[in-house]
Amino acid sequence: MSTRPHTTRPPAIRSQLRATRLLSQADVDALIDMRAAMRVIEHAFRAQGQGQISMPPKVYLTLPDGGDFRAMPAAMSHPPASGIKWVNVHPNNRAKGLPTVMALAILNDPSTGFPLAVIDGVSITRLRTGAAAGVAARALARRDSRTAALVGCGAQAFTQLEALAHAFRLRRVAVWGAASGEAARFARAAGRVARCPIVPAPDIKTCVADADLIVTITPSRAPLVMRPWVKPGAHVNAVGADAPGKQELDPALLRDATIVVDEREQAIHGGELNVPISRGLFSPDAIHGTLADVLLRRVRGRTRDDEITVFDSTGIAVHDVALAAAVFRAAIRRRRGRTFQFFNPRA
């Protein structure tokens, strides 16, 4: 009889001998487009409203030098997906030749915990933020909206514009940037995205004047868009305020508008509403509802043509996980991305 040790792998281990897929920004861009991303995000909003997700609060790890890390875990039941996004924000990175924001999305098999994929989180973040705002605008803005204004023209602005261009037949887009020449450079680069004229604006007031759709995408800690500048019937996607202390909108504008949020607690503590609420300038009771409530018709969205609507987009983890799962499924179908063996049975 042989004295060699028995080497048959137990079924539980054998079932986990698989590769973890690595997907870069180029992979993400090749595997999913904005139209598909908006479908994924709308489904995730509905799942959120129906109690089909698990999503603990975003965790902030603040560092002494002014940077921070954010951990965003979530899981959803249909289609099954679980994972986490680990993202940093280091404002001084440009001086070091590094991006201000970097991120990884880690997707796990809900039934075993096996790490299915490690995905570039910056591309996931840009895509899901644009898609969420696009879904919100489609649900809340006037259907005849044709003019848009982008307050801020950094990396997020491209996907914000792309989502609006999918949801509406835009005729004109105005754009404002804080740095000299920034808006003109964006206008030249984004023409194919908008499929309509993009006009650099000299100031924010000019930028938002007569806009049906306004998107704010800056790291501002003071109001940029004032109430008198926003016309009746406009819709605002407030995207930039994603942490305590940030704000982009005049509190008077919030008080005059119908406010819809992506997640109530995040909006109160770290979204566009956080500063006005902390200063007693806006009441949490004035929040109209979540976008999931609107999509599931639990509350009405826009009720009048002259109503101003605001979507407070804080960025929620289930959107990152849902989009990462969709990208992973597409990668498997197309055999895209590199792989490595995460589990070593001989270790």
C-alpha positions in Angstrom: 0.0 0.0 0.0 1.3 3.4 -0.9 2.4 5.6 2.1 2.1 8.9 0.1 -0.2 11.4 1.7 -3.7 11.6 0.4 -3.8 14.6 -2.0 -7.4 14.7 -3.1 -8.7 18.3 -2.5 -11.9 18.7 -0.5 -14.8 19.9 -2.6 -15.0 23.2 -0.7 -11.4 24.0 -1.7 -11.6 22.6 -5.2 -14.6 24.8 -5.9 -12.5 27.9 -5.1 -9.6 27.1 -7.4 -10.3 29.8 -9.9 -8.6 33.0 -11.1 -9.2 36.5 -9.9 -9.6 38.8 -12.8 -7.8 42.2 -13.0 -9.7 44.8 -15.0 -8.1 48.2 -15.9 -9.7 51.5 -16.8 -9.3 50.5 -20.5 -11.1 47.2 -19.8 -14.0 49.0 -18.1 -14.3 51.5 -20.9 -14.4 48.6 -23.4 -16.9 46.5 -21.5 -19.7 48.8 -20.7 -21.2 52.1 -22.1 -23.3 54.8 -20.5 -26.6 53.5 -21.8 -25.9 50.1 -20.2 -24.6 51.7 -17.0 -27.8 53.7 -16.6 -29.8 50.5 -16.8 -27.7 48.9 -14.2 -27.9 51.9 -11.9 -31.7 52.3 -12.2 -32.1 48.6 -11.4 -29.9 49.1 -8.3 -31.9 52.1 -7.2 -35.1 50.0 -7.4 -33.4 47.1 -5.5 -32.4 49.6 -2.8 -36.0 50.8 -2.5 -37.3 47.3 -2.3 -35.0 46.2 0.5 -32.9 43.9 -1.7 -29.5 45.3 -0.7 -27.2 45.5 2.3 -25.2 48.7 2.6 -23.7 49.9 5.8 -22.7 53.6 6.1 -19.6 54.8 4.2 -16.6 54.7 6.5 -14.1 57.6 6.5 -10.5 57.2 7.6 -9.1 60.8 7.9 -5.3 61.3 7.8 -3.2 63.9 9.5 -2.0 65.4 6.2 -5.5 66.3 5.0 -6.1 63.2 2.9 -8.7 60.5 3.6 -9.7 57.0 2.7 -13.3 55.8 2.2 -14.5 52.2 2.5 -17.8 51.5 0.7 -19.1 48.0 1.1 -22.4 46.7 -0.3 -24.3 43.6 -1.4 -27.4 43.0 -3.5 -29.5 39.9 -3.9 -30.5 40.1 -7.6 -28.4 39.7 -9.5 -26.2 38.4 -6.6 -23.2 40.7 -6.0 -21.1 41.8 -3.1 -17.9 43.8 -2.8 -16.3 47.0 -1.6 -14.8 50.1 -3.1 -11.7 51.5 -1.4 -11.1 55.1 -2.5 -8.7 57.8 -1.4 -8.9 61.6 -1.7 -5.6 63.4 -1.4 -6.0 67.1 -2.4 -2.2 67.7 -2.6 -1.4 64.8 -5.0 -1.2 67.0 -8.1 2.0 68.5 -6.8 3.4 65.0 -6.5 2.3 63.9 -10.0 -0.5 61.7 -8.8 -4.3 61.8 -9.2 -6.2 63.4 -6.4 -8.6 60.5 -6.3 -7.7 56.8 -6.8 -9.8 53.8 -6.1 -10.2 50.0 -6.4 -13.4 48.0 -6.6 -13.1 44.5 -5.2 -15.9 42.1 -6.3 -16.5 38.9 -4.3 -18.6 35.8 -4.8 -21.5 36.2 -2.3 -21.8 32.5 -1.7 -18.1 31.8 -1.0 -16.4 35.2 -0.5 -13.9 34.4 -3.3 -12.4 37.6 -4.8 -13.8 37.4 -8.4 -12.2 40.6 -9.6 -10.2 43.7 -8.8 -11.4 46.5 -10.9 -10.2 50.1 -11.5 -12.4 52.1 -9.2 -11.8 55.5 -10.8 -13.6 54.4 -14.0 -16.3 52.7 -12.0 -16.9 55.8 -9.9 -17.0 58.2 -12.9 -19.4 55.9 -14.7 -21.8 55.2 -11.8 -21.8 58.9 -10.8 -22.7 60.0 -14.3 -25.3 57.2 -14.7 -27.0 57.9 -11.3 -27.3 61.6 -12.2 -28.6 60.7 -15.6 -31.3 58.4 -14.1 -32.2 61.2 -11.7 -32.5 63.9 -14.4 -34.6 61.6 -16.5 -37.0 61.0 -13.6 -37.1 64.6 -12.3 -36.4 67.1 -15.1 -38.8 68.4 -17.6 -39.0 66.1 -20.6 -38.5 69.0 -22.9 -35.2 70.0 -21.3 -32.7 71.0 -24.1 -30.1 73.3 -22.4 -27.5 72.2 -19.8 -24.9 73.9 -17.7 -21.9 72.2 -16.1 -20.4 74.0 -13.1 -17.0 72.4 -13.0 -15.2 70.6 -15.8 -12.9 68.0 -14.3 -12.8 64.3 -15.0 -16.3 63.7 -13.7 -17.8 66.3 -16.2 -17.4 64.0 -19.2 -19.6 61.2 -17.8 -22.1 63.7 -16.4 -22.4 65.2 -19.9 -22.6 61.8 -21.5 -25.4 60.7 -19.3 -27.4 63.9 -20.0 -26.8 63.5 -23.7 -28.3 60.0 -23.5 -31.3 61.1 -21.5 -32.1 64.3 -23.5 -31.8 65.8 -26.9 -29.4 68.6 -25.9 -29.2 71.7 -28.1 -26.6 73.7 -26.1 -24.3 73.1 -23.2 -22.6 75.9 -21.2 -19.5 75.0 -19.0 -17.6 76.9 -16.4 -14.2 75.9 -14.9 -12.3 77.5 -12.0 -8.9 77.5 -13.8 -8.1 79.8 -16.7 -8.8 78.1 -20.0 -10.2 75.0 -18.4 -13.7 75.4 -19.8 -12.4 76.0 -23.3 -10.3 72.9 -23.2 -13.2 70.9 -22.0 -15.4 72.3 -24.7 -13.0 71.2 -27.4 -12.5 67.7 -25.9 -16.2 67.0 -25.2 -17.9 68.0 -28.4 -18.4 64.4 -29.6 -19.9 63.5 -26.2 -22.6 66.2 -26.3 -23.3 66.1 -30.0 -24.3 69.8 -29.7 -22.4 73.2 -29.2 -20.5 73.5 -25.9 -19.9 77.1 -24.9 -17.4 78.2 -22.2 -18.9 80.6 -19.8 -16.9 83.5 -18.1 -18.7 83.0 -14.8 -21.1 80.7 -13.0 -24.1 83.2 -13.3 -23.7 83.2 -17.0 -23.2 79.5 -17.2 -26.4 78.6 -15.4 -28.6 81.3 -16.9 -31.5 79.8 -18.8 -30.3 76.2 -18.2 -32.9 73.5 -18.0 -30.4 71.1 -16.5 -27.6 72.2 -14.1 -24.8 69.9 -12.8 -22.5 71.0 -10.1 -19.3 69.0 -9.9 -16.7 70.9 -7.8 -15.0 70.3 -4.4 -16.4 73.7 -3.2 -17.0 74.4 0.5 -19.1 77.5 -0.2 -22.2 78.1 -2.3 -21.5 78.6 -6.0 -24.9 78.6 -7.6 -27.2 81.2 -6.1 -31.0 81.1 -6.0 -31.7 84.1 -8.3 -29.7 82.6 -11.1 -31.8 79.4 -11.4 -34.8 79.7 -13.6 -38.3 78.2 -12.8 -38.6 74.6 -14.0 -34.8 73.9 -13.9 -33.4 70.6 -12.5 -30.1 70.5 -10.6 -27.9 67.5 -10.1 -25.7 68.4 -7.1 -22.8 66.0 -7.4 -19.7 67.6 -5.9 -20.6 67.6 -2.2 -19.7 64.1 -1.1 -18.2 64.7 2.4 -18.9 66.8 5.5 -18.2 70.5 5.0 -18.8 70.6 1.2 -21.5 72.5 -0.5 -22.2 74.0 -3.9 -25.8 75.4 -3.7 -27.3 78.5 -2.1 -29.4 77.2 0.9 -32.2 79.5 -0.4 -32.2 77.4 -3.6 -32.6 74.2 -1.6 -35.5 75.7 0.4 -37.3 76.7 -2.8 -36.8 73.3 -4.5 -38.1 69.8 -4.3 -35.2 67.8 -2.9 -34.6 64.2 -3.8 -31.6 62.2 -2.4 -29.8 59.0 -3.3 -29.5 57.9 0.3 -31.1 59.9 3.2 -28.5 59.5 5.9 -25.5 60.1 3.6 -27.2 63.2 2.2 -27.9 64.6 5.7 -24.3 64.0 6.9 -22.1 64.3 3.9 -24.1 65.5 0.8 -25.2 68.9 -0.4 -27.6 69.2 2.5 -25.0 68.6 5.2 -23.8 72.2 5.8 -27.3 73.9 5.6 -28.7 71.3 8.0 -25.8 71.8 10.5 -26.4 75.5 10.4 -30.2 75.3 10.8 -30.8 76.6 7.3 -32.5 73.5 6.0 -34.6 70.8 7.8 -34.2 67.1 7.1 -38.0 66.9 7.2 -38.0 68.9 4.0 -36.4 66.1 2.0 -39.1 65.0 -0.5 -37.8 61.4 -0.7 -35.2 59.2 -2.3 -34.8 58.6 -6.0 -35.8 55.0 -5.3 -39.1 56.3 -3.9 -39.7 58.3 -7.1 -38.8 55.4 -9.4 -41.0 53.0 -7.5 -43.8 55.7 -7.5 -44.1 55.9 -3.8 -43.7 59.6 -4.1 -44.3 61.9 -7.1 -41.3 63.5 -8.7 -42.0 66.7 -10.6 -45.5 68.0 -10.3 -45.3 71.3 -12.1 -43.4 72.8 -15.1 -42.2 75.7 -13.0 -41.0 73.5 -10.1 -37.3 73.5 -9.4 -36.0 70.0 -8.6 -32.6 69.0 -7.0 -31.0 65.6 -6.8 -28.5 65.3 -4.0 -26.0 62.7 -5.3 -23.7 61.5 -2.5 -22.5 58.3 -4.3 -23.7 55.0 -2.8 -21.7 51.8 -2.6 -24.4 49.5 -4.1 -24.0 51.4 -7.4 -20.3 50.7 -7.4 -20.9 47.0 -6.6 -23.7 46.6 -9.2 -21.7 48.2 -11.9 -18.5 46.2 -11.0 -20.6 43.0 -11.2 -21.9 44.1 -14.7 -18.4 44.8 -15.9 -17.2 41.4 -14.5 -20.0 39.5 -16.3 -19.1 41.3 -19.5 -15.4 40.5 -19.0 -16.2 36.8 -18.6 -18.2 36.8 -21.8 -15.5 38.5 -23.8 -12.5 37.0 -22.0 -11.2 40.4 -21.2 -8.6 41.3 -18.5 -5.6 39.6 -16.9 -6.0 37.0 -14.2 -4.0 35.6 -11.3 -4.5 32.7 -8.9 -5.6 34.2 -5.6 -5.9 30.9 -3.8 -2.8 28.7 -3.6 -3.7 25.2 -2.5 -0.1 24.4 -1.6 0.5 27.5 0.5 
